[in-house]
Amino acid sequence: MADELRTLEGLKEAVAGTAAAVAVVEPEAAPREPVRDALGRAYATGKRKDAVARVWIKPGKGKVTVNGKEIGVYFARPVLQMILRQPFTVAGVEGQFDVMATVKGGGLSGQAGAVKHGISKALQLYEPSLRGALKAAGFLTRDSRVVERKKYGKRKARRSFQFSKR
């Protein structure tokens, strides 16, 4: 083989011939399919702190129901209502989906975060093209921060009792 590859052109031809013979066909990634039930809804579970939310979305006029109550009644603070609407704003589909959610555990802030997580996951299951915007905003990642447990010999998780020299 060393006898026949005395020039750079010969080497290029040999490499090109080998590359053509060894061409690997990579399988194309299959596009994501929408996941919907028989009623045309998408379902997802959202979690935040100790709260767990079960969320169903379907096309509608933008009505949000949490535990059988309107969003303004269940989440009275405007900040919590804003948290719930963030996924729709980022995806650019405000007022196009109705949301029905049941949430248990935690406090109101954790519950709002859980419903937001569930809405985001359900949106990307209903319409896979929205996944990029929701992923970039960080709404599909579960916020894993939880309250640190209290340690023995301490007043709280890290706070110690007051030290006395004398």
C-alpha positions in Angstrom: 0.0 0.0 0.0 2.9 2.3 0.7 4.0 1.8 -2.9 0.8 3.1 -4.4 0.3 6.2 -2.2 3.3 8.3 -3.1 1.4 11.5 -3.8 -1.1 13.6 -1.8 -3.7 13.2 -4.5 -3.4 9.4 -4.3 -4.0 9.6 -0.6 -7.0 11.8 -1.0 -8.5 9.4 -3.5 -7.9 6.4 -1.2 -9.5 8.2 1.7 -12.5 9.3 -0.4 -13.0 5.7 -1.6 -12.9 4.3 1.9 -15.2 7.0 3.2 -17.8 6.2 0.5 -17.6 2.5 1.4 -18.0 3.1 5.1 -20.7 5.8 4.9 -22.9 5.4 8.0 -26.6 6.1 7.6 -27.7 7.8 10.8 -31.4 7.4 11.6 -33.3 10.6 11.7 -34.9 11.6 14.9 -38.6 10.9 14.7 -40.7 14.1 15.2 -42.7 14.1 18.5 -46.3 13.1 18.2 -49.1 14.9 20.1 -50.4 13.0 23.1 -54.1 13.4 23.7 -56.9 11.4 25.3 -60.3 10.4 23.7 -61.7 13.8 24.8 -58.9 15.8 23.0 -57.2 16.7 26.3 -53.5 16.5 27.3 -52.6 15.4 30.8 -49.5 16.1 32.9 -48.4 16.0 36.5 -46.6 19.0 37.9 -44.6 19.1 41.2 -43.1 21.8 43.3 -42.0 21.5 47.0 -44.6 19.2 48.6 -47.4 20.1 46.1 -48.5 17.8 43.3 -50.8 19.0 40.6 -52.8 16.9 38.0 -53.4 19.1 35.0 -55.6 18.6 31.9 -55.6 21.2 29.1 -57.9 21.4 26.0 -58.7 24.0 23.4 -61.0 26.7 24.8 -61.3 30.3 25.8 -58.6 30.4 28.5 -60.7 29.4 31.5 -58.6 28.1 34.4 -60.1 25.9 37.1 -58.1 24.7 40.2 -59.8 22.3 42.6 -63.2 23.2 41.2 -62.7 27.0 41.8 -61.9 29.8 39.4 -58.2 31.0 39.4 -59.1 34.3 41.0 -60.8 32.6 43.9 -58.3 29.8 44.6 -55.2 31.9 44.0 -56.3 35.3 45.3 -52.8 37.0 45.0 -52.1 38.4 41.6 -48.5 37.1 41.7 -49.7 33.5 41.9 -52.1 34.1 39.0 -49.2 35.5 37.0 -47.1 32.4 37.7 -49.9 30.2 36.3 -50.2 32.3 33.1 -46.4 32.3 32.4 -46.3 29.1 30.3 -49.1 30.4 28.0 -47.3 33.8 27.6 -43.9 32.2 26.7 -45.6 29.8 24.3 -47.7 32.6 22.7 -51.0 30.8 23.2 -52.8 33.0 25.7 -56.5 32.4 25.9 -56.5 29.4 23.6 -56.6 26.6 26.2 -58.9 25.7 29.1 -57.1 24.3 32.2 -58.6 22.0 34.8 -56.3 21.2 37.6 -56.4 19.4 41.0 -53.7 20.1 43.4 -52.8 18.6 46.8 -50.1 19.3 49.4 -47.9 22.2 50.2 -48.9 25.9 50.5 -50.3 28.2 47.9 -46.9 29.2 46.5 -45.8 25.6 46.0 -49.2 24.7 44.5 -49.0 27.6 42.0 -45.5 26.3 41.0 -46.9 22.8 40.6 -49.8 23.9 38.4 -47.3 25.9 36.3 -45.1 22.9 35.9 -48.1 20.7 35.0 -49.4 23.3 32.4 -46.0 23.5 30.8 -45.7 19.7 30.5 -49.3 19.3 29.2 -48.8 22.1 26.6 -45.7 20.4 25.1 -47.6 17.1 25.0 -50.6 18.7 23.3 -48.5 20.7 20.8 -44.9 19.4 20.5 -43.7 22.5 18.6 -44.1 24.5 21.8 -41.4 22.4 23.6 -38.5 24.6 22.5 -39.8 27.8 24.0 -41.0 26.1 27.2 -37.7 24.3 27.6 -35.7 27.5 27.0 -37.7 29.3 29.7 -37.0 26.4 32.1 -40.6 25.5 32.7 -40.3 21.8 31.9 -37.7 21.2 34.6 -39.0 20.3 38.1 -37.7 22.8 40.7 -36.1 20.4 43.1 -35.6 22.8 46.0 -37.4 21.6 49.1 -37.3 22.6 52.8 -34.2 21.3 54.6 -35.0 19.1 57.5 -34.3 20.1 61.1 -31.2 18.5 62.7 -30.9 17.3 66.2 -29.0 19.6 68.6 -30.0 22.6 66.5 -32.9 25.0 66.8 -33.8 24.8 63.1 -32.1 23.2 60.1 -28.9 25.2 60.5 -29.5 27.7 63.3 -27.8 26.7 66.6 -28.7 27.6 70.1 -27.1 30.8 71.4 -23.6 30.1 72.6 -22.7 31.2 76.1 -19.0 31.6 77.1 -19.8 31.8 80.8 
